[in-house]
Amino acid sequence: MTITLDITLDLRAELARQAAEKGCALEAYAAGLLEEATHLPFAGGAKAAAPPVDERAEAIERLKTFGKRHGLSLGGMTLRELRHEARP
């Protein structure tokens, strides 16, 4: 589906800058932003807009201690073994 939007040159320039920073086409980046705003999974073939680096780093740090903090364990299994077990 194609939607035409009238946006300012400044907004277009900023979107193009952000898209280039993420390494994707302006159209794919804008579609990713719209899908993110509607809370739908990204359906395009290009990369979705990634969260800022600092947010990603904070999330990684939180995940590193999640299991210990909540008393979770894989029971000695590795993630590879767990993935293999989950496959039919």
C-alpha positions in Angstrom: 0.0 0.0 0.0 1.3 3.4 -0.8 0.4 6.5 1.3 1.5 10.0 0.3 2.4 12.4 3.0 3.1 16.1 2.8 6.0 16.9 5.2 8.3 19.8 5.6 11.7 19.8 4.0 13.2 19.9 7.5 11.3 16.8 8.6 12.3 15.0 5.4 16.0 15.9 5.9 15.9 14.7 9.5 14.2 11.4 8.5 16.8 10.9 5.8 19.6 11.6 8.3 18.2 9.1 10.8 17.6 6.5 8.0 21.2 6.8 6.8 22.4 6.5 10.4 20.5 3.2 10.7 21.7 2.0 7.3 18.3 1.8 5.6 16.3 3.5 2.9 14.2 6.6 3.9 10.9 4.9 2.9 11.7 1.7 4.9 12.7 3.8 7.9 9.5 5.9 7.8 7.4 2.7 7.4 9.2 1.2 10.4 8.4 4.3 12.5 4.7 4.1 11.5 4.6 0.4 12.4 6.4 1.1 15.7 3.9 3.8 16.5 1.0 1.5 15.9 2.7 -1.4 17.8 2.7 -3.7 14.9 5.7 -6.0 14.1 7.8 -4.7 11.2 6.6 -6.3 7.9 9.1 -4.6 5.5 12.1 -6.3 4.0 14.5 -3.7 5.2 15.8 -3.3 8.8 13.4 -1.8 11.3 14.3 1.3 13.2 16.7 0.2 15.9 16.4 1.7 19.4 19.1 4.2 20.3 22.4 2.6 21.3 22.2 3.8 25.0 18.7 2.2 25.3 20.0 -1.0 23.8 23.0 -1.1 26.2 20.7 -0.5 29.2 18.4 -3.4 28.1 21.4 -5.7 27.7 22.6 -4.9 31.2 19.2 -5.5 32.6 18.9 -8.9 30.8 22.4 -10.0 32.1 21.1 -10.1 35.7 17.4 -11.0 35.0 17.7 -14.7 35.7 19.7 -14.4 38.9 17.4 -11.6 40.2 14.2 -13.6 39.6 15.7 -17.0 40.5 15.4 -18.4 37.0 17.6 -21.2 35.6 18.0 -23.3 32.5 18.8 -26.3 34.7 22.3 -26.6 33.4 21.3 -26.5 29.8 23.0 -24.2 27.3 20.9 -21.9 25.1 21.9 -24.0 22.1 20.6 -27.2 23.8 17.4 -25.4 24.7 16.9 -24.1 21.1 17.5 -27.7 19.8 15.0 -29.2 22.3 12.3 -26.7 21.2 12.5 -27.7 17.6 10.1 -30.4 16.4 
